[in-house]
Amino acid sequence: YVQMFRVENDSNRAESLEKIACQIKDLAMTKKIIAIGLSQVNKEGDTKHCLSFEEKADQVILLKTKDDSSPIVKILEVSVEYNRFGNTGTVAMILKKSNCDVCELDYKDTKTKKEIYNPGEN
């Protein structure tokens, strides 16, 4: 979680996070591992103090919940905003609240909004 990183003499937060972003990117490339940095975003989709993480990232993926009216599921919008090696785009997913299971939402296979929010009910 990017906002939780701390550096000694953290007088300039943006510079400190840039150093951390470089270290994480170097570690991931050296060890050939995937590093995932999580960050909160504002309503416009901008990350607070994390521009350096966006610049170093191979992919920037935003997760947004669309509707919270169901006690069973949430609609989750997964948006690949930046992808250094491939396509970008958005897909709708269903997040089951009981077990955090996620699956793709295919509106063509769903007859009514009621089926999305209350699966299995007649």
C-alpha positions in Angstrom: 0.0 0.0 0.0 1.9 3.0 -1.4 0.7 5.6 1.1 2.1 3.6 4.0 5.7 3.6 2.8 8.0 5.8 4.9 11.6 7.0 4.3 14.0 8.6 6.8 14.0 12.4 6.5 10.7 12.3 4.6 10.5 16.1 4.0 9.4 15.8 0.4 6.8 13.1 0.1 6.9 13.0 -3.7 10.7 12.6 -3.9 10.6 9.9 -1.2 7.9 7.9 -3.1 9.9 8.3 -6.4 12.9 6.7 -4.7 10.7 3.9 -3.4 9.2 3.4 -6.9 12.6 3.1 -8.4 13.8 0.6 -5.8 10.6 -1.6 -6.2 11.0 -1.5 -10.0 14.7 -2.5 -9.8 13.9 -5.3 -7.3 11.1 -6.7 -9.6 13.4 -6.6 -12.6 16.4 -8.1 -10.8 14.4 -10.9 -9.2 12.1 -11.4 -12.1 9.0 -11.0 -9.9 5.8 -9.1 -10.1 5.4 -6.2 -7.7 2.0 -4.8 -7.1 1.6 -1.3 -5.5 -1.8 -0.4 -4.2 -2.9 3.2 -3.9 -6.0 5.2 -3.1 -7.2 7.5 -5.9 -9.3 10.7 -5.8 -12.6 11.1 -7.6 -10.8 12.1 -10.8 -8.7 8.9 -10.7 -5.5 10.5 -9.7 -3.2 8.9 -7.2 -2.1 11.1 -4.3 1.7 11.7 -4.4 2.1 8.6 -6.6 2.9 10.0 -10.0 6.3 8.3 -9.9 4.7 4.9 -9.3 2.5 5.5 -12.4 5.5 6.5 -14.4 7.5 3.4 -13.4 4.6 0.9 -13.8 4.2 -1.5 -16.6 0.4 -1.5 -16.0 -1.9 0.8 -14.2 -5.2 -0.8 -13.3 -8.1 1.0 -11.6 -10.8 -0.9 -9.6 -14.1 1.0 -9.0 -17.3 -0.3 -7.5 -20.4 0.8 -9.4 -23.4 -0.1 -7.2 -23.7 -1.1 -3.6 -27.5 -1.7 -3.5 -27.2 -5.5 -3.3 -26.3 -7.4 0.0 -24.9 -10.2 -2.2 -22.8 -8.8 -4.9 -21.0 -5.6 -6.1 -20.4 -4.5 -9.7 -16.7 -4.0 -10.1 -15.3 -2.0 -13.0 -11.7 -3.1 -13.9 -10.0 -0.6 -16.1 -6.6 -1.0 -17.6 -5.6 2.7 -17.9 -2.0 2.1 -19.0 -0.3 -1.0 -20.4 3.3 -0.8 -21.5 3.1 -4.1 -23.4 -0.5 -4.5 -24.5 -4.0 -3.3 -24.8 -6.1 -1.1 -22.5 -9.8 -1.2 -21.8 -12.5 -1.8 -19.2 -14.4 -4.9 -18.2 -17.3 -5.2 -15.7 -17.0 -7.9 -13.1 -19.2 -9.3 -10.3 -17.7 -9.4 -6.8 -19.5 -11.8 -4.5 -19.4 -10.2 -1.0 -19.6 -13.5 0.9 -16.3 -15.0 -0.4 -14.7 -12.2 -2.5 -15.1 -14.4 -5.6 -14.8 -12.3 -8.8 -16.2 -13.3 -12.2 -16.7 -11.5 -15.5 -20.1 -9.9 -15.9 -21.7 -10.7 -19.3 -24.8 -8.6 -19.8 -25.8 -10.7 -22.8 -26.2 -13.8 -20.5 -28.1 -11.8 -17.9 -31.8 -11.4 -18.4 -32.5 -8.8 -15.7 -30.8 -6.6 -13.2 -32.5 -8.7 -10.5 -30.5 -11.7 -11.6 -27.2 -9.8 -11.1 -28.1 -8.7 -7.6 -29.9 -11.7 -6.4 -28.6 -14.8 -8.2 -30.7 -17.9 -7.7 -33.8 -16.1 -6.6 -37.0 -16.5 -8.6 
